[in-house]
Amino acid sequence: MQSYRSYIDGNWCQGDEIWKNTNPSDTSDIIGECEFSNRRQAEDAVAAARSAFPAWSRSQLEERAKILDRIGREITDRRVELGTLLSREEGKVLSEGIGEVDRAASFVNYMAGEVFRFDGKRYASVRPGIEIETTREPIGVVLGITPWNYPLANGAWKVAAAIGYGNCVILKPSEFAPASAWAFAEIISRAGLPPGVFNLVMGTGEIGDALVNSNDVDGITFTGAVPTGQVILAKAAKRQTRVQLELGGKNPLVILDDADLEIAINCAVFGAFSQTGQRCTASSRLIVTKGIYSKFVDALLKRTEALVVGHALEKGTNMGPVSNEPQLEKDLTYIKLGQEEGAKLLCGGARVKRETAGHFLSPAIFSDAHNDMRICREEIFGPVTTVIPARDYEEAKSLANDTEFGLSSGIVTTSLKYARDFNRNSQAGMVAINLPTSGIDYHVPFGGRKLSGFGSREHAHSADEFFTENKTTYTSPGNCD
Ligand code: UN1
């Protein structure tokens, strides 16, 4: 059986406690054993990163690029194998698993090129004879904490940006999907990085907390739920450690009377139920104007009931299981709550039996929902969506913005006027027009507003705002020759 050990200062380290990594499509399938690190190992990882930093921060750009290129290439060469492993441990269907592997590789490849564009600017001074330049320098030791829903891609975009910009990094993946993160670390361990530049620490939130509390971490990049993000932010604030948070969402998809119904249904079904609804960008509020409401609800119900729920690796499955038991319990609690609150459960929301024992849940739609219900205000993170009626565009727009979150939003309309107005007024970090609220490119900024995010955006060139510091240098020729 495969053991997933921590990787600290170039060595694989035995952990204290063992966690069995089970397949959510078949809980009798134990994928491997994750060995949790202890506190001393967490401290060792930070110390290793600290001592590797001076040399790595001055490493040659070509060395960084070649290492990233090697990592990206191996991920691509093993895309089916890694995608299968990812689907087996996380529960997303194989096409989604392989899609995530491709996304991880693409981001690493992107960073392999981006290291060369890591440059500065020259300015004229307002004072005579003086020159100014601004440059960016790596920040030091970065801690990346990643969630179970993107066990490979999320680690890839944090780690590749960290090391590409000359930082040293400690990755702490979720204990619920350790195999993909471990496979990624194993690839990195053979890519030629000096010891200590990349470290992997396995464990639960407890070890994550020990890392967050370390005095020697210069930046924390976290993807996960709002409450954890807020705890991290409060702790980091005491030491003025920089933080980047990519948190949850309660993402609205507005469907107007003039929408193309087919496009609206495609966007809604993909946005609500792809990856079993376990995406921070999932469409959990479908806000529909009254002229199309009943047509939309009927068509949505038909398409949702046709989704095949089953084993993530079985051909023909459209929606895999919920990723883990605590998440399934949470989904069921909200489904009960939605009924108590008076929304109409149109379909789904029940455990489903299949040949294998897995965390299967039928996709749930609540219609006639009100935006003030808890099922419309709190992130569920499962295959549960709500349909909220709206009088007209203006009301739909204001309902869309009436949320504490602001990650992603969408509108389906054939009207340029409404599309432009929505784009201008949506209080979200990302707006999708005639497209699902989920699904992002890797070469453009990604992140949310309001409770959905904090700090600078991830991805692309905007990653340098978190992973590097600015320096402004004033030079006078003085008496130099
Ligand atoms: C997407 O919509 O494809 O954890 C991206 C998440 C996000 C990424 C979602 N960090 O769901």
Residues whose N, C-alpha, C, O or C-beta is under 5 A from the ligand:
A	BS01	UN1	Y150 T223 Q278 R279 C280 T281 T437 S438 G439 I440
